[in-house]
């Protein structure tokens, strides 16, 4: 049955000119994908996702969420069908901490490859409020460590970081949201906020994660 599904996929118009190698593995879905990606030195994992919520999100999680949590390579998550998926505007959300330096470098490279407009955003929330002056100073220090030019940096105010990222992306009609992820596991996953996984579950736009 799996082989038949692959053949049907290959026959679709969007697959024209693309080399598709079909592989069937007997394993849990997320672990099988991670093992194969490591074995074949894959550069990026692309996943479709319906998202999860409530009890399922807390105690089970989607296969896509598990891959985002455990993958050491970039993961692109696409929620809905796109007849012509092109990235013209890319949002990279950051807290301007040093552990975001490598992820933003990868986001810049991705934007350059796609000839996309990269917008870097800091979400300012009531529980972690900072003045514009303080955030601007943090950004200058952060940008000086990257050795790459960032032309578009904005501060966006919202009640929560996740909500702020999604609202900002909606307001500028972004094609893609990018973010770094720590890939927390075990108890740390339950007791620490995992923003990238929340976005994978709740954002309607495609999400690209880079491992910190």
SVG drawing of the C-alpha trace seen along z (x, -y; Angstrom):
<svg xmlns="http://www.w3.org/2000/svg" viewBox="-8 -54 39 57">
<polyline fill="none" stroke="black" stroke-width="0.4" points="0.0,0.0 2.8,-2.4 4.5,-1.7 1.2,-2.5 0.9,-5.8 4.5,-6.7 3.7,-5.9 0.6,-8.1 2.7,-10.9 5.3,-10.7 2.6,-11.0 1.4,-14.4 2.2,-17.5 4.1,-19.2 6.6,-16.3 7.7,-16.8 11.5,-17.3 12.0,-16.2 13.9,-13.0 11.8,-11.2 13.3,-8.2 10.7,-6.1 11.8,-4.3 9.6,-2.2 10.9,-1.6 9.4,0.4 9.8,-1.9 7.9,-4.6 7.2,-7.4 9.3,-10.1 12.3,-7.9 12.3,-6.2 12.5,-9.6 15.2,-10.8 17.3,-7.6 17.0,-7.8 17.9,-11.5 21.0,-10.8 22.0,-7.8 21.6,-9.6 23.1,-13.0 19.8,-14.8 20.0,-18.6 16.4,-19.4 13.3,-17.5 10.0,-18.6 6.8,-17.6 3.1,-18.2 1.1,-18.7 -2.4,-19.0 -1.2,-20.3 -2.4,-19.0 -4.0,-20.6 -5.3,-20.0 -4.6,-16.5 -3.0,-15.1 -0.6,-18.0 0.5,-17.7 0.9,-14.0 1.3,-12.6 2.3,-15.3 2.3,-15.0 5.0,-13.1 6.0,-16.5 6.4,-18.0 8.6,-15.0 10.8,-15.5 11.2,-19.2 12.1,-18.4 14.7,-15.7 16.1,-16.7 19.6,-18.2 18.9,-19.6 16.4,-22.2 12.8,-21.1 10.2,-22.8 6.6,-22.2 3.8,-23.0 0.2,-23.0 -1.9,-23.4 -1.7,-22.7 0.2,-25.3 -0.3,-25.3 2.8,-27.5 4.9,-27.7 7.3,-30.6 9.0,-32.4 9.0,-36.1 8.9,-37.3 10.5,-35.4 10.1,-36.2 12.8,-35.2 11.7,-35.6 14.5,-36.0 15.0,-36.9 18.5,-38.4 20.3,-35.9 23.7,-34.5 22.2,-31.0 20.2,-32.5 23.3,-33.6 23.8,-30.3 20.1,-29.9 19.8,-33.4 22.8,-32.9 21.1,-29.9 17.9,-32.0 19.9,-34.7 21.4,-32.0 18.0,-30.5 16.5,-34.0 19.4,-34.7 18.9,-31.3 15.2,-32.0 15.8,-35.7 13.3,-36.5 12.9,-39.5 14.0,-38.6 12.4,-40.4 13.8,-39.9 11.4,-40.5 11.6,-40.7 8.3,-40.1 7.9,-42.4 5.4,-41.1 4.1,-42.5 5.8,-39.8 9.2,-40.4 8.7,-44.0 11.8,-46.0 12.0,-49.6 12.5,-50.2 15.9,-51.8 17.0,-48.7 15.9,-46.3 17.5,-48.4 20.8,-48.3 20.5,-44.5 19.9,-44.2 23.0,-46.2 25.1,-43.9 23.5,-40.8 23.9,-42.0 27.6,-42.8 28.3,-39.1 26.7,-37.8 29.0,-39.4 26.0,-39.5 23.8,-42.5 20.3,-42.6 18.3,-45.3 14.9,-44.8 14.5,-44.6 11.2,-45.3 9.8,-45.3 6.3,-43.9 4.2,-44.2 1.8,-41.4 0.5,-39.5 2.5,-36.3 5.5,-35.5 3.8,-32.8 0.8,-34.9 3.0,-37.9 4.9,-35.9 1.8,-34.7 0.1,-38.1 3.2,-39.8 3.6,-37.3 -0.1,-37.8 0.2,-41.6 3.0,-41.6 1.6,-38.6 4.8,-36.6 5.2,-33.3 7.3,-31.6 8.1,-31.8 11.6,-30.8 12.9,-30.2 15.6,-28.4 14.7,-25.5 16.5,-23.9 14.8,-20.5 13.9,-20.0 13.2,-16.4 11.9,-14.5 10.7,-16.5 12.2,-19.7 9.7,-19.4 6.8,-19.6 8.0,-22.3 9.7,-24.7 8.1,-26.6 8.9,-25.1 8.1,-27.9 9.0,-26.2 6.8,-23.2 3.9,-25.5 4.3,-27.3 4.4,-24.0 1.1,-23.0 -0.7,-26.3 0.7,-28.5 -1.2,-28.4 1.8,-29.5 4.7,-27.2 7.4,-27.1 11.1,-26.5 13.1,-25.4 16.9,-25.5 18.4,-23.6 20.2,-25.7"/>
</svg>
